[in-house]
Amino acid sequence: MALMLDIYSSFLKRLSVITLWLAGAGLVAMTVLVAWQVFGRYVLNATPTWTEPSVLLLMSWFILLGSAVGVRDGEHMGFEIGLHYAPAPLRFLMLLVTQLVILGFGLAMFWFGWELAKTTWAAATPMIGISQGWDYVPMAGAGILVALFGIEKLWRLFTGQPLVTVVAPSHGGA
C-alpha cells in the first residue's frame, strides 16, 4: 500500500511540476500579449483587438492550474490555529472533512466546467474566433487536478503520512 502511494505521489508530483510550467508559460504569454497590445495602441496607433480576449483566456488557465497545484502544496486557506490546538481525534475529523470538501469541490469544478464547455462549444469567441468552450476547459482541468490531489491527501491521511509533500528549496550555505 505504501509503495502504491509513493508511485501515485510521484506521478502527481511530476504532474504538478508540469502544471506549474504550463501556468508559468501562460503568465509569460499573457505578459507578451499585453505588451503587444500597449505597443500597438500607443506606438502603431492600431490596437490589436484580439489580445484582450486572449489574455483573459490565458489568465483563467494559469490562475486555475496554479490554484490546483496550490491545493496539493497546502497553500490554500485554512484554519491552522484550530487544527493545531484540537485534540487528535477531532484533528483527524477536521482534516477528513477538509479533504472531502476539497475532493467534492474538485469533482464539482470538473463536472460543471465540462458541462459549461459542452454547452458553449458551438459558439465562437468574438475577436479570436475559437470556441467559447475553451473558456471553461481550464475549470474542468483544474477540477480534475484538485480531485486527484484530494485523493492523494485522503490516502495520506488514512495511512498516517504527512499531507503536504513539498520540500522547501535549499537556499545555499550560511
C-alpha positions in Angstrom: 0.0 0.0 0.0 2.8 2.4 0.8 4.5 1.6 -2.5 1.3 2.4 -4.4 1.0 5.7 -2.5 4.6 6.5 -3.4 4.0 5.8 -7.0 0.8 7.9 -7.1 2.5 10.7 -5.2 5.5 10.6 -7.6 3.2 10.8 -10.6 1.3 13.7 -9.0 4.5 15.5 -8.2 5.5 15.3 -11.9 2.0 16.4 -13.0 2.2 19.3 -10.5 5.5 20.5 -11.9 4.3 20.2 -15.5 1.1 22.1 -14.5 3.2 24.9 -12.9 5.3 25.2 -16.0 2.2 25.4 -18.1 0.8 28.1 -15.8 4.1 29.9 -15.9 4.2 29.8 -19.7 0.6 31.2 -19.7 1.7 34.0 -17.5 4.6 34.8 -19.8 2.4 34.6 -22.9 -0.1 36.9 -21.2 2.6 39.4 -20.4 3.8 39.4 -24.1 0.3 39.9 -25.3 -0.3 42.8 -23.0 3.0 44.4 -24.1 1.9 43.9 -27.8 -1.4 45.5 -27.1 0.2 48.5 -25.4 2.8 48.8 -28.3 0.0 48.5 -30.9 -2.2 51.1 -29.2 0.5 53.7 -28.4 3.2 53.2 -31.0 1.4 51.8 -34.0 -1.9 53.6 -33.2 -3.7 50.4 -34.2 -4.9 48.4 -31.2 -4.9 44.7 -31.8 -8.5 43.7 -30.7 -7.7 40.0 -30.3 -5.2 40.5 -27.5 -7.7 41.3 -24.7 -9.9 38.1 -25.0 -6.7 36.1 -25.5 -5.2 37.5 -22.3 -8.5 36.7 -20.4 -8.4 33.2 -21.6 -4.8 32.7 -20.7 -5.4 34.2 -17.3 -8.1 31.7 -16.5 -5.8 28.9 -17.5 -2.8 29.9 -15.4 -4.9 31.0 -12.4 -6.9 27.8 -12.2 -4.0 25.5 -12.9 -1.8 27.3 -10.4 -4.6 27.2 -7.8 -4.9 23.4 -8.3 -1.2 23.0 -7.6 -1.6 25.2 -4.5 -4.1 22.7 -3.2 -1.6 19.9 -3.5 1.1 22.0 -1.9 -1.1 23.0 1.0 -1.0 26.7 0.0 -4.8 27.2 0.2 -6.6 29.0 3.0 -7.0 27.1 6.2 -7.8 27.4 9.9 -4.5 26.2 11.1 -4.7 27.5 14.7 -7.9 25.5 15.3 -6.3 22.4 13.8 -3.2 22.9 15.9 -5.0 23.1 19.2 -7.7 20.4 18.5 -7.3 17.0 20.2 -6.0 14.3 17.9 -9.4 12.6 17.2 -11.0 16.0 16.4 -8.0 17.0 14.3 -8.3 13.8 12.2 -12.1 14.5 11.7 -11.3 18.2 10.8 -8.7 17.0 8.3 -11.0 14.4 6.9 -13.9 16.8 6.4 -11.5 19.3 4.8 -10.1 16.8 2.3 -13.6 15.5 1.5 -14.8 19.1 0.8 -11.7 19.7 -1.4 -12.3 16.4 -3.3 -16.0 17.3 -3.7 -15.1 20.8 -4.9 -12.7 19.4 -7.4 -15.2 17.0 -8.8 -17.9 19.8 -9.0 -15.4 22.0 -10.8 -14.7 19.2 -13.3 -18.4 18.4 -13.8 -19.7 21.9 -14.2 -16.7 23.1 -16.1 -17.2 20.2 -18.5 -20.9 20.9 -18.8 -20.3 24.6 -19.5 -17.7 23.8 -22.1 -20.0 21.3 -23.8 -22.9 23.7 -23.9 -20.8 26.7 -25.2 -18.6 24.7 -27.6 -20.6 25.7 -30.8 -20.4 29.4 -30.1 -17.3 31.3 -31.3 -15.5 33.8 -29.1 -15.6 37.3 -30.6 -12.2 38.7 -31.8 -10.3 35.4 -31.6 -12.7 33.1 -33.3 -12.2 30.0 -31.1 -14.9 28.0 -29.3 -16.3 29.7 -26.2 -16.0 26.2 -24.6 -12.3 26.9 -24.2 -13.2 29.4 -21.5 -14.5 26.6 -19.3 -11.9 23.8 -20.1 -9.4 25.2 -17.5 -12.1 24.9 -14.8 -12.7 21.3 -15.8 -8.9 20.6 -16.0 -8.2 22.2 -12.7 -11.1 20.3 -11.2 -9.6 17.0 -12.2 -6.3 18.1 -10.7 -7.9 19.2 -7.4 -9.7 15.9 -7.2 -6.6 13.9 -7.9 -4.7 15.9 -5.3 -7.6 15.5 -2.9 -7.5 11.7 -3.3 -3.7 11.7 -2.6 -4.3 13.7 0.6 -7.1 11.4 1.8 -4.9 8.4 1.1 -2.1 10.1 3.1 -4.5 10.9 5.9 -5.7 7.3 6.3 -2.1 5.9 6.1 -0.7 8.4 8.6 1.5 10.2 6.1 2.1 13.9 6.1 -0.5 15.7 3.9 1.9 18.2 2.4 4.8 16.6 0.4 6.5 19.7 -0.8 10.2 20.0 0.0 11.4 23.6 0.5 14.2 24.6 -1.9 17.7 24.9 -0.5 19.0 28.5 -0.3 22.7 27.6 -0.2 25.2 27.9 2.6 25.4 30.3 5.5 
